[in-house]
């Protein structure tokens, strides 16, 4: 009887442990179903360029399909809100960018999520500069010449952006302040249409994200005057940085990374961090990123959280000084 009494609790304990291991979303069995990778911008843009190579590698590494899904609108906040309100089980992740995590909180009076409290950061994936581009009809060949043209025509040089409060818009605001010029901002519903109008001569210039513009630059459809990184881009080695070209402090880089809903178990965060790190550092993936001027940037979850907080503080000052508000 004593042996039977001892045996039954062991079986019960084993059953309990099995149930715990099989719990959906647990680290032991994660992932047990497809993962949705939310890109908060339209298909075919920079978000796709960054997300799809990672999704492909994760699908192989995790043994479950990682589906890239576009949920665009409101400067990325629609997709971010969707992820913030999703279950914290690792099956919905966001391609978080500077826009919705560092800029939008100062642009929207009633943002439906908190950029710090609503997410569990995993890691940045890439960073890249903006590039000042002009169309063939703008008769300048350097940043210095462009600034002289803008100073001679205050408020007449038109600058496109992917929308009010976007990275390209805010970079334009920083540029005006540092270069001592006044330009006319023309917001578009996306970076693609804005770039098309620069190439078509309908607007004069744009601080485009480098991955969206590099192919057009190499094809001769756009003229690159300067990049806003700390150093020259390996994809455009002949294009100087804005600092080199005469605008000190004009250093603006944009990052894309992965965040999960707040409360996601640490084991799942760590698993995804390790797999994304390996995927981003795969030679094939790094080559694809380098071709469009994106540089791999991997950080620990804690380091990524600190970077988001720092960028939020920086852009809040820029937005306040420029008097920009979306709602």
C-alpha positions in Angstrom: 0.0 0.0 0.0 2.8 2.4 0.8 4.4 1.7 -2.6 1.0 2.4 -4.3 0.5 5.6 -2.3 4.0 6.8 -3.4 3.4 5.7 -7.1 0.2 7.6 -7.7 1.5 11.1 -6.7 4.5 10.6 -9.0 2.2 9.8 -11.9 0.0 12.8 -11.0 3.1 15.0 -10.8 4.3 13.8 -14.2 1.0 14.5 -15.7 1.0 18.0 -14.3 4.5 18.6 -15.7 3.4 17.4 -19.1 0.4 19.8 -19.1 2.7 22.7 -18.2 5.1 21.8 -21.0 2.3 21.6 -23.5 0.7 24.9 -22.6 0.2 27.0 -25.7 2.8 29.8 -25.9 5.1 28.3 -23.3 8.8 28.6 -23.9 9.2 24.7 -24.0 7.0 24.2 -27.0 7.3 27.6 -28.7 6.5 28.0 -31.4 3.7 25.5 -32.1 1.9 27.6 -34.8 2.6 30.3 -37.4 3.9 33.7 -36.2 2.5 36.9 -37.6 5.2 39.6 -38.3 3.4 42.9 -38.5 4.9 45.6 -40.7 3.1 48.9 -39.9 3.6 50.4 -43.4 2.4 49.6 -46.9 3.8 46.6 -48.8 6.8 47.1 -51.0 8.5 49.7 -48.8 11.5 49.6 -46.5 9.5 47.5 -43.9 9.3 44.7 -46.4 12.9 45.0 -47.3 13.9 44.5 -43.7 11.3 42.0 -42.6 11.2 39.5 -45.3 14.7 38.1 -45.1 14.3 37.7 -41.3 10.9 36.0 -41.8 12.5 33.6 -44.3 15.3 32.6 -41.9 13.0 32.4 -38.8 10.7 30.1 -40.7 13.5 27.6 -41.2 15.0 28.1 -37.7 11.8 27.9 -35.8 10.0 25.2 -37.9 6.9 27.4 -38.2 5.9 29.8 -40.9 6.6 33.5 -40.1 4.0 35.5 -42.1 4.9 39.1 -43.0 1.6 41.1 -42.7 1.1 44.8 -43.5 -1.1 46.9 -41.2 -0.4 50.4 -42.5 -1.7 53.8 -41.5 -1.3 56.8 -39.2 2.5 56.9 -39.3 2.8 53.3 -38.3 0.5 53.6 -35.2 -2.2 51.3 -36.5 0.1 48.3 -36.7 1.7 49.2 -33.4 -1.6 49.4 -31.7 -2.6 46.0 -33.0 0.5 44.4 -31.6 0.3 46.2 -28.3 -3.2 44.7 -27.9 -2.3 41.2 -28.9 -1.7 38.3 -26.6 1.8 38.3 -25.1 2.6 34.8 -26.3 5.2 35.4 -29.0 2.8 34.7 -32.0 2.4 38.4 -33.0 5.5 40.6 -33.3 6.0 44.1 -34.7 8.7 45.5 -36.9 9.0 48.5 -34.7 10.6 51.6 -36.2 11.7 55.1 -35.1 8.4 56.4 -36.4 5.9 54.7 -34.1 8.1 54.1 -31.1 10.2 57.3 -30.9 8.4 60.0 -32.8 4.6 59.3 -32.8 4.3 59.6 -29.0 5.1 63.3 -29.3 3.0 63.8 -32.5 -0.3 62.3 -31.3 -2.1 63.7 -28.3 -4.0 60.5 -27.7 -1.7 57.6 -28.8 -3.5 54.2 -28.2 -0.3 52.6 -26.8 2.7 53.6 -24.7 6.0 53.2 -26.6 7.8 52.1 -23.4 5.2 50.2 -21.4 3.2 48.5 -24.2 6.0 46.4 -25.7 8.8 44.0 -24.8 11.8 45.0 -26.9 13.7 42.1 -28.6 16.4 43.6 -30.7 17.0 46.2 -33.5 17.7 44.6 -36.8 19.2 47.3 -39.0 19.9 51.0 -39.0 20.3 53.3 -42.0 20.6 57.0 -42.7 18.4 59.2 -44.8 19.8 60.6 -48.0 19.1 64.1 -49.5 18.0 63.6 -53.0 17.0 66.0 -55.8 15.5 65.3 -59.2 17.3 65.8 -62.5 15.7 69.3 -63.0 17.4 70.7 -59.9 20.6 72.2 -61.1 22.9 71.6 -58.1 25.6 69.1 -57.5 26.5 69.5 -53.9 24.9 70.1 -50.5 26.6 73.5 -50.4 25.1 74.5 -53.7 21.7 73.3 -52.6 21.8 75.4 -49.4 22.7 78.4 -51.4 19.8 77.8 -53.7 17.4 77.4 -50.7 18.7 80.6 -49.1 18.2 82.5 -52.3 14.6 81.2 -52.6 13.2 81.1 -49.0 10.0 79.0 -48.7 10.1 78.1 -52.4 12.1 74.9 -52.5 9.7 72.0 -52.0 10.5 69.0 -49.8 8.5 65.8 -50.0 7.9 63.3 -47.1 6.0 60.2 -46.5 3.6 62.2 -44.2 3.5 64.7 -41.3 5.8 63.6 -38.5 7.6 60.9 -40.6 11.3 60.4 -40.4 11.8 62.3 -43.6 9.7 65.2 -42.4 11.5 65.5 -39.1 14.9 65.3 -40.8 13.8 68.2 -43.0 12.9 70.2 -39.9 16.3 69.5 -38.4 18.0 70.4 -41.7 16.2 73.8 -41.8 17.3 74.7 -38.4 20.9 73.6 -38.8 21.4 75.0 -42.3 19.5 78.2 -41.7 17.1 77.8 -44.6 13.3 77.8 -45.0 11.7 75.2 -47.3 8.1 74.2 -48.2 7.1 70.8 -46.8 4.8 68.7 -49.1 3.5 65.6 -47.2 2.5 62.5 -49.1 0.7 59.3 -48.2 3.9 57.2 -48.3 7.5 57.6 -49.3 7.1 55.9 -52.7 4.8 58.6 -54.2 7.0 61.4 -52.8 10.1 59.9 -54.4 8.2 59.4 -57.7 7.4 63.1 -57.7 11.0 64.1 -57.0 12.1 62.0 -60.0 9.3 63.5 -62.1 10.3 67.0 -61.2 7.0 67.8 -59.4 8.9 68.6 -56.2 12.5 69.5 -55.6 13.9 67.3 -52.9 13.4 64.8 -50.2 15.3 63.2 -47.3 14.5 59.7 -48.3 15.3 56.6 -46.4 18.4 55.1 -48.0 17.0 51.7 -48.8 14.0 53.2 -50.7 16.2 55.5 -52.8 19.5 53.7 -53.5 18.3 51.9 -56.6 17.0 55.1 -58.2 20.2 56.9 -57.3 22.3 54.2 -59.0 20.0 54.3 -62.0 20.6 58.1 -62.4 16.9 59.0 -61.7 17.9 60.8 -58.5 21.0 62.8 -57.5 22.2 62.2 -54.0 23.8 65.2 -52.2 24.5 63.8 -48.7 23.7 61.0 -46.3 22.8 61.7 -42.7 24.8 58.9 -41.1 27.9 59.3 -39.0 29.9 57.8 -41.9 29.5 57.3 -45.6 27.3 54.5 -46.7 29.0 51.4 -48.2 26.2 51.4 -50.9 27.0 55.0 -51.9 30.7 55.5 -51.1 31.0 58.6 -53.2 28.3 60.5 -51.5 29.5 62.6 -48.5 27.9 62.7 -45.1 26.0 65.9 -44.3 28.7 66.7 -41.7 31.4 66.4 -44.4 29.4 68.5 -46.7 29.1 71.4 -44.3 26.2 70.9 -42.0 27.6 69.9 -38.6 25.3 67.9 -36.3 23.0 66.7 -39.1 23.2 63.1 -38.1 19.9 61.2 -38.4 19.7 57.4 -38.5 16.6 55.3 -38.6 16.3 51.9 -37.0 14.0 48.9 -37.6 13.7 46.2 -34.9 11.4 43.7 -33.3 9.2 44.3 -30.3 6.5 42.0 -28.8 3.5 42.8 -26.6 4.4 43.7 -23.1 4.4 40.8 -20.7 5.8 38.2 -23.2 7.7 35.6 -21.2 11.4 36.2 -21.0 12.2 32.8 -22.4 10.3 33.6 -25.6 11.9 37.1 -25.9 15.4 35.5 -25.5 14.6 32.7 -28.0 13.5 35.2 -30.6 16.4 37.5 -29.9 18.9 34.7 -30.5 17.2 33.6 -33.7 16.9 37.1 -35.1 20.5 37.8 -34.2 21.6 34.7 -36.2 19.3 35.5 -39.1 20.5 39.1 -39.4 24.1 38.1 -39.3 23.7 35.4 -41.9 26.1 36.4 -44.8 23.3 36.2 -47.4 21.0 38.5 -45.3 23.8 41.0 -44.5 24.6 41.2 -48.2 20.9 41.9 -49.1 20.8 44.7 -46.5 24.2 46.2 -47.5 23.0 46.4 -51.1 20.4 49.0 -50.0 22.5 50.8 -47.5 21.1 49.1 -44.3 23.6 48.1 -41.6 22.9 45.3 -39.2 22.5 46.4 -35.6 21.8 43.8 -32.9 21.4 44.7 -29.3 20.2 43.0 -26.1 16.5 43.6 -25.2 17.7 46.0 -22.4 20.0 48.0 -24.8 17.2 48.2 -27.3 14.8 49.5 -24.6 17.4 52.2 -23.7 17.8 53.2 -27.3 14.0 53.6 -27.8 13.8 55.8 -24.7 16.8 58.0 -25.8 15.3 58.5 -29.3 11.9 59.3 -27.8 13.5 62.1 -25.7 15.5 63.4 -28.7 12.6 63.6 -31.1 10.2 65.0 -28.5 12.4 68.1 -28.4 12.6 68.4 -32.2 8.8 68.0 -32.6 8.1 70.6 -29.8 10.5 73.1 -31.3 9.0 72.7 -34.8 5.4 72.9 -33.4 4.4 69.7 -35.2 1.1 68.0 -34.2 -0.9 65.4 -36.2 -4.2 65.4 -34.1 
